[in-house]
Amino acid sequence: MKTIDYIDFVELKTDNTTKSRFYFGEQPTLRDRRVIHLLHHNSGAFITPLGRQPLGTVVNDCYLVLASKGREAIYRYPLKYFDSASAPLGQILPIEINREIDWPKSYVECVDPTQLASDESFYFTFLCSERQKGTFAGVGLNIEAIEIKTTPATVTKFAFPDHENLSGKRIAKIETIQDVNITLSPSKYTMVNTTVFDKTVLTMISKGNEVIRKIPAKILNCGYPFEKNIPLDFIPDLPNCILEIPNTTGLVADEVYVFLMYYFDHYVKVK
């Protein structure tokens, strides 16, 4: 783990409940610092001195986007899984983020803003390492959310969509999201129901070969212990990767599976 030499607490207010995106804006105290880990606090014990309430269960349908190096590097990661009350961050996101964040372009997105109240806030702790010229090297984390629709509801195989941001990228980790408390996907579709998810298997293709063959999607679910320490290293041919179910019982059209694909950028030293 990288050395943590700076920790900052950030409040993001939900004063305007007519919008769905809440941008961090300028964060002068975090400028030129690499974020190694972060926590989201959704318990009143953390915010009493600031006088505003956390969002409570609304967080279940909120997603985090962190921009870095001109693009959205952490894209639509469930905010719930950064919750400091659920588990230590090392159990939730064991891979270091290791990125300088473009704060004005980073935001939290609430897919159902009708649940928000104007006197609430998102609360974050950012664990950072200061960048020093001539010594900055390593890898930076990217997470991309992919949605696969269960359409039509008369078939038993669903292909992954092609994804420009993942073209040629070596995948280091795959997670699925199946949580009874997370009801809406980042694109506001209903998450695939448990009956269907629990019988889904995943096959992934790389260079014409099966590199993952018919493993239960459930064991890749965020929070499921099996997948925590499985390091992957392959470039997927996404249009040939499929989800498969044995029958259509319980299948509902236009629900979605959500997969989180992890990959890395390799940095060079800053001159």
Rosetta blueprint (number, residue, H / E / L):
1 M L
2 K L
3 T L
4 I L
5 D L
6 Y E
7 I E
8 D E
9 F E
10 V E
11 E E
12 L E
13 K E
14 T L
15 D L
16 N L
17 T L
18 T L
19 K L
20 S L
21 R E
22 F E
23 Y E
24 F L
25 G L
26 E L
27 Q L
28 P H
29 T H
30 L H
31 R L
32 D L
33 R E
34 R E
35 V E
36 I E
37 H E
38 L E
39 L E
40 H E
41 H E
42 N L
43 S L
44 G H
45 A H
46 F H
47 I H
48 T H
49 P H
50 L H
51 G L
52 R L
53 Q E
54 P L
55 L L
56 G H
57 T H
58 V H
59 V H
60 N H
61 D H
62 C E
63 Y E
64 L E
65 V E
66 L E
67 A E
68 S E
69 K L
70 G L
71 R E
72 E E
73 A E
74 I E
75 Y E
76 R E
77 Y E
78 P E
79 L H
80 K H
81 Y H
82 F H
83 D E
84 S L
85 A L
86 S L
87 A L
88 P L
89 L H
90 G H
91 Q H
92 I H
93 L L
94 P L
95 I L
96 E L
97 I L
98 N L
99 R E
100 E E
101 I L
102 D L
103 W H
104 P H
105 K H
106 S L
107 Y E
108 V E
109 E E
110 C E
111 V L
112 D L
113 P H
114 T H
115 Q H
116 L L
117 A L
118 S L
119 D L
120 E E
121 S E
122 F E
123 Y E
124 F E
125 T E
126 F E
127 L E
128 C E
129 S E
130 E E
131 R L
132 Q L
133 K L
134 G L
135 T L
136 F L
137 A L
138 G E
139 V E
140 G E
141 L E
142 N E
143 I E
144 E E
145 A E
146 I E
147 E E
148 I E
149 K E
150 T L
151 T L
152 P L
153 A L
154 T L
155 V L
156 T L
157 K E
158 F E
159 A E
160 F L
161 P L
162 D L
163 H L
164 E H
165 N H
166 L H
167 S L
168 G L
169 K L
170 R L
171 I E
172 A E
173 K E
174 I E
175 E E
176 T E
177 I L
178 Q L
179 D L
180 V L
181 N L
182 I L
183 T L
184 L E
185 S L
186 P L
187 S L
188 K L
189 Y L
190 T E
191 M E
192 V L
193 N L
194 T H
195 T H
196 V H
197 F H
198 D L
199 K L
200 T L
201 V E
202 L E
203 T E
204 M E
205 I E
206 S E
207 K L
208 G L
209 N E
210 E E
211 V E
212 I E
213 R E
214 K E
215 I E
216 P E
217 A H
218 K H
219 I H
220 L H
221 N E
222 C L
223 G L
224 Y L
225 P H
226 F H
227 E H
228 K L
229 N L
230 I L
231 P L
232 L L
233 D L
234 F E
235 I L
236 P L
237 D L
238 L H
239 P H
240 N H
241 C L
242 I E
243 L E
244 E E
245 I L
246 P L
247 N L
248 T L
249 T L
250 G L
251 L L
252 V L
253 A L
254 D L
255 E L
256 V E
257 Y E
258 V E
259 F E
260 L E
261 M E
262 Y E
263 Y E
264 F E
265 D E
266 H E
267 Y E
268 V L
269 K L
270 V L
271 K L
